[in-house]
Amino acid sequence: MVQVFVTGGTFDKDYNFITGKLYFKDSHLKAMFERGRCKVELDVKTLMMVDSLEMTEADRQIVEHNCRRADSSQILITHGTDRMVHTARYLAEANIEGKTIVLTGAMIPYAFGSSSDGFFNLGTALAMVQILPAGVYIAMNGRCFNWDNVRKNTETGFFEELD
């Protein structure tokens, strides 16, 4: 079984057509797995719904705590892209042994339909969490990175290996 933890981020934002602002309502993950015809046994749990720019150390502690106590050794975390690398570092430095943890996110909300990269990133992360050895990883843009060899390029909006 794969444990899925939802933390928010652009992945789960909705669009208010009146104000033009993005906001959180409910996670789209269960619907995405159903629409993708996923046959992997999953346990989806929402830990929080925050923009990663607003994620605190206390929020990261909640994520760490839940990763430690999860029965599954395969953990997928949806996360905002702006601070995803920070959380990956936090989890890696917490030395959670025997677990494969893959963080993923989206640059465009799933609610925006086919223009969202969320489906692609979620599928990549789900595959990676099942085949990688224990450790902490980030799956974005069709690639999987070790937590300590990745950055979000804020000029291009893509994740890339460090030079």
N, C-alpha and C positions, 0 to 999 in steps of 0.2 A: 504494500500500500504506500502511496505517496501522500505525505502530509503537505497541504497547501496552506500557507499563511498569507492573508491579505493585509496589507498595511496602507493601502490607498494609492496615491500618486495619480498621474494623468490617466493611467490605465482605467480607473474607475470613475473618472469625472464625467458629469453630465453637463449639458449646455442649457442655460436659461435663455430662451429665445426672446424674452422681454428685456432683460437687463444686459444680455450679451456676455454674461460671466459664467465661468465654469464652477461647478459645485459638486459636493458628494451627496449621494442619496443612498444607493445600495450597490454592493459589488456586482459586477457583470460576470464574474468568474464561472459560476455554475452554468449560466446560460451559454457561455463560450465553450465550455467543455461539452455540453449537450449538442450545441450546433456543430462542433467539430467531430462529433460521433466518437468521442473518447471512450475507450473500453478499459482504461487503466483504473484500478481501484483507487479512489481518492477520498481524502477527508479534508474538506475545505472549511477553514475557520478564519473569520475576520477578527484580527487583533486590534485594528484601528483603521480609521479613514482619514489620513493626513497627507498634505502635500509634503514631500520630503524636505523642502526648504524650511518647514516648520517642525520637523521631527526633532525631538529632544533626546538627551542622553537617557532620560527615564523611559522614553518610547523604545529606544534601542535595548534597554535592559528587559523590557517586556518581550521583545522579539527573542533575545537571547534565552530568557527563562523558558519560553515556549519551545524553542528549538531543543534545549536540554531535556525537557520533560516529555517531548514527543516520543511515542512508541516506535514510530517509523525511523529508519536510518536514512530515508530519502525525503528531503524537505525542499519545497519550491516556495519562494517568497516573491509576491508581487510588490513592487516598490517604486516610488518616484525616481526618475532618472537623475535628478540634480544631486542627490546625496546618496545614491546607491553604492558608490564606491566607499563612502564613509562607513555605511552600515556593514558592508562586506568586510572591511578592515576590522571593525569592532567585533564581528562574529569570529573572524579568524583568530584574532588576538585573545578571544575568550577561551580558546582551546577546547571546543566542543568535539570530543573524540568520537570516532566511529560513525560520523554522519556526513552525508553528501548534501550540501546546502547550495542551491542555485537561486540567485536573485535575477529577476527580470522586470521589465517595465515597458512603457510605451511613450513615444513622443507625441502621439495623436490619440485622443480618447477613443475607446472602443465605440462609444455612442455616436461617433462620426461616421460609422459604417466602414465601407470598403477602403477608405483612405487611411484607416488606422493600421499601424504596424503591430498592434497588440496581439492579434491572432498569431502572426508569424513568430513573434518573440515568445509567446506562451508555448507554442508547439515545440520550438527549439529547446526551451528550458525544460519542458516535460521529458523530452527525449534525453537530454543531457543528465538530468538528475537520476535517471535509471541506469546509465552506463558509466558514469565517472566514478573514480575512487573517492573515498572520504576526503573532504576538504570544502573550501568555500570558493564559489565561482560566480561569474556574471555572464548571463546569456542575453546578448543583444545583437541585432542586425545580422542574424544567421551565424553568428560566431559565439564561441564560449571562451572566456578568459579566466585565468587564475586571478584571484582577488588582488594580488600584489603586482599585477602586470597589465593594468587597464586604466583608462581614463575616458571621461566623456569629453570629446572635442566640442567645445561650446561654439566654435565657428561653423562647424559642419553639422552638428547634431548627431554625429555617429560616435560609437564607442570604438576605441582602438587600443592596440598594445602600446606600452610605453616605449620610448626610444632607448 
